[in-house]
Amino acid sequence: MRSAPVGRDGGQRTSGEAVLCCGLDTRGRPADVRPSRLANALAVTDGDAADSLRTELDQTKAALANAEPAPSPTPTPVPVPVRTTTRTATTSTTATTVRTTTTTVPLVQNMVKPPLHDPALDARMADFFYGLRDYNNTRADKAFLPMRYYVVLKAGGGNEADWNNRLLTHYHQQLAELRARFRTVLPGATYRGYAIKSTTAHTVAVGAEMNKAPYWQVYQTTMAFRDKNNQPHNFIINTMISFRGSWWIVHVIGFG
């Protein structure tokens, strides 16, 4: 007769102890119930205990056959480095340079006869009088032939210097003479207009007055004004010449 198996505490192992090894594995199914282990358990058990163990074995096999696998544990998500690419949009501004080309048209004289009156001439003659009255040569100069026109008309070299040192200087001296003549009546005087003596109008041919271009010329233009007591006065502007259809003063006193 086989000896009874020894239990964990040193005593005889019972049928209950024979199956303590049957637990659950990591997937939730009964563990340690393989056929070899069950056969070993039956080999050391007899009698009623063996029958009980055999019945339990059959139940365990049935349980194993019908057992549903435990759901797999949800894996812990592992952070995956996300590579972020930052794109910087660069706005390229193209500066457009607009170049303006100014074409300088050379001044060329023409022989259009100036009218006896026109708005531009009226404004220049008024500036002449008020510049004379107010001792403002800069304003009076607005009626004087500009240098850029003089150099077109006159022949030879050094015309810029001649205009500045002779012609303009003489003009200012003549203004001073007029101021001296009318010194008692100019303060507070009012301008009354001008009259061109049309009968004196004539053309000056090339070379007649050291000129390389022709022009129209008039003498004895009358300028009128009234003093602060409303008394009338007048004086003569000796010479005006034309440039491109307009009259310009060149001499106030002493020529022509």
C-alpha positions in Angstrom: 0.0 0.0 0.0 1.3 3.5 -1.0 2.0 6.0 1.8 -0.1 9.0 2.1 1.4 12.2 0.7 2.9 14.7 3.0 1.2 18.1 3.3 2.9 21.5 3.5 2.8 21.5 7.3 4.5 18.1 7.5 1.2 16.2 7.9 -0.7 14.0 5.5 -1.7 15.9 2.3 -5.4 15.9 1.7 -7.2 16.0 -1.6 -7.8 19.7 -1.1 -4.1 20.2 -0.8 -3.4 18.2 -3.9 -5.1 20.9 -6.0 -3.9 24.0 -4.2 -1.5 24.4 -7.1 -4.5 25.0 -9.4 -4.8 28.8 -9.5 -5.1 31.4 -12.3 -2.4 32.1 -14.8 -1.5 35.6 -16.0 -4.3 35.6 -18.6 -7.0 34.7 -16.0 -7.2 31.0 -16.8 -6.7 28.1 -14.3 -2.9 27.5 -14.0 -0.8 24.4 -13.2 -3.4 21.9 -14.3 -1.4 20.4 -17.1 -2.0 16.6 -17.8 1.4 15.6 -16.4 0.8 17.4 -13.1 -2.7 15.9 -12.7 -1.3 12.4 -13.5 1.3 12.9 -10.7 -1.4 13.9 -8.3 -3.5 10.8 -9.1 -0.5 8.6 -8.8 -0.2 9.4 -5.1 -3.9 9.4 -4.3 -6.2 6.4 -3.9 -9.7 5.6 -2.7 -12.3 8.2 -2.3 -9.7 10.9 -2.6 -8.7 9.7 -6.0 -12.3 9.6 -7.2 -12.8 13.1 -5.9 -9.6 14.3 -7.6 -10.6 12.6 -10.8 -14.0 14.4 -10.8 -12.3 17.7 -10.1 -9.8 17.0 -12.9 -12.7 16.4 -15.3 -14.3 19.7 -14.2 -11.0 21.5 -14.6 -10.6 20.2 -18.1 -14.1 21.4 -19.0 -13.4 24.8 -17.5 -10.2 25.1 -19.5 -12.0 24.2 -22.7 -14.8 26.8 -22.1 -12.7 29.5 -20.5 -12.7 32.9 -22.2 -9.3 34.5 -22.4 -9.0 37.5 -20.2 -8.8 40.7 -22.1 -5.3 41.9 -22.8 -4.3 44.8 -20.6 -4.4 48.1 -22.3 -0.9 49.1 -23.1 0.3 52.3 -21.5 0.8 54.8 -24.3 4.4 55.7 -24.9 4.8 59.3 -25.8 6.1 59.6 -29.3 8.2 62.7 -30.0 6.4 64.9 -32.4 8.7 66.8 -34.7 7.3 70.2 -35.3 8.6 72.2 -38.2 8.0 75.9 -38.0 8.1 77.6 -41.3 8.5 81.4 -41.2 6.9 83.1 -44.1 9.1 85.8 -45.3 7.4 88.5 -47.4 9.7 89.9 -49.9 8.9 93.4 -50.9 10.4 94.5 -54.1 10.9 98.3 -54.2 10.2 99.7 -57.6 12.3 102.8 -58.3 10.5 105.1 -60.8 13.0 107.3 -62.5 11.6 110.4 -64.0 13.6 111.8 -66.9 13.2 115.4 -67.5 14.0 116.5 -70.9 15.2 120.1 -71.1 14.0 121.7 -74.2 16.4 124.5 -75.3 14.9 127.9 -75.2 14.4 129.1 -78.7 13.2 132.6 -79.7 10.2 133.1 -81.9 9.0 136.2 -83.6 5.4 136.2 -82.3 4.5 139.9 -81.7 3.4 140.3 -78.1 -0.1 141.8 -77.4 -0.5 145.2 -75.8 -2.0 143.5 -72.8 -2.3 140.0 -71.4 -2.8 138.6 -67.9 0.8 137.6 -67.4 2.1 141.0 -68.5 -0.5 142.8 -66.3 0.7 140.9 -63.3 4.4 141.6 -64.0 3.7 145.4 -64.5 1.8 145.6 -61.2 4.7 143.8 -59.4 7.1 146.4 -61.0 5.1 149.3 -59.6 4.7 147.9 -56.1 8.3 146.8 -56.0 9.3 150.4 -57.0 7.0 152.0 -54.4 8.0 149.6 -51.5 11.7 149.6 -52.2 11.5 145.9 -53.0 13.8 145.2 -56.0 13.1 141.5 -55.8 9.4 142.1 -56.6 10.2 144.7 -59.3 12.6 142.2 -60.9 9.6 140.1 -61.9 9.0 142.4 -64.9 12.7 142.4 -65.9 14.1 140.3 -68.7 15.3 137.0 -67.1 19.0 136.0 -67.5 18.0 132.7 -69.2 16.3 134.7 -71.9 19.0 137.3 -72.3 21.7 134.6 -73.0 19.5 133.2 -75.8 19.2 136.6 -77.5 22.7 138.1 -77.1 25.8 137.1 -79.1 29.3 136.6 -77.7 30.5 135.1 -74.4 30.0 136.1 -70.8 26.4 137.0 -71.2 25.5 135.8 -67.7 28.0 138.1 -66.2 26.9 141.0 -68.5 23.3 140.5 -67.5 24.1 140.5 -63.8 26.9 143.1 -63.6 25.6 145.6 -66.2 22.0 145.2 -67.2 20.5 144.3 -63.8 22.7 146.7 -62.0 21.7 149.6 -64.3 18.0 148.6 -63.8 18.3 148.8 -60.0 20.0 152.2 -60.3 17.2 153.4 -62.5 14.6 152.3 -59.9 16.6 154.3 -57.4 16.3 157.4 -59.6 12.5 157.0 -59.9 12.2 156.6 -56.2 14.1 159.8 -55.7 12.0 161.6 -58.2 8.7 160.6 -56.7 9.7 160.3 -53.1 7.0 162.6 -51.8 4.1 160.8 -53.7 5.1 157.1 -53.7 4.3 156.3 -50.1 0.7 155.0 -50.1 0.3 155.3 -53.8 -2.0 153.0 -55.9 -1.2 151.5 -59.2 -3.4 152.6 -62.1 -2.0 150.6 -65.1 0.2 151.0 -68.1 0.0 151.8 -71.8 2.3 150.4 -74.5 3.0 152.9 -77.3 2.2 150.5 -80.1 3.4 152.9 -82.8 7.0 152.4 -81.6 6.9 148.6 -82.0 9.5 147.3 -84.4 11.7 144.2 -85.0 15.4 144.1 -84.2 17.4 142.0 -86.7 20.2 139.7 -85.8 23.4 141.7 -85.2 21.7 145.1 -84.9 22.3 145.2 -81.1 24.9 142.5 -80.7 22.1 140.0 -80.7 22.2 136.5 -82.2 18.4 136.2 -82.3 15.8 138.7 -83.4 13.1 140.3 -81.2 10.4 142.9 -81.0 11.1 146.2 -79.3 8.9 149.1 -78.0 9.7 152.5 -76.5 8.0 154.9 -74.2 5.6 152.7 -72.3 3.6 154.9 -69.8 2.9 153.7 -66.2 0.3 155.6 -64.2 -0.4 155.8 -60.4 -2.2 158.0 -57.9 -0.8 159.2 -54.6 -2.5 158.9 -51.3 -4.3 162.2 -52.0 -5.7 160.7 -55.2 -3.6 162.9 -57.4 -2.5 161.3 -60.8 1.2 160.7 -61.7 3.0 158.8 -64.4 6.4 158.0 -65.7 8.0 156.4 -68.8 9.5 152.9 -69.0 12.0 153.5 -71.8 12.5 150.1 -73.5 10.9 146.6 -73.5 11.8 143.7 -75.8 10.0 140.5 -76.6 10.9 136.9 -75.8 8.6 134.2 -77.2 5.6 136.4 -77.5 5.9 138.3 -74.2 7.1 141.8 -73.3 10.0 142.3 -70.7 11.5 145.5 -69.3 15.2 146.1 -70.1 15.7 149.8 -69.6 13.6 152.2 -67.5 15.6 155.4 -68.1 18.3 156.6 -70.5 18.1 154.4 -73.5 16.3 154.4 -76.8 
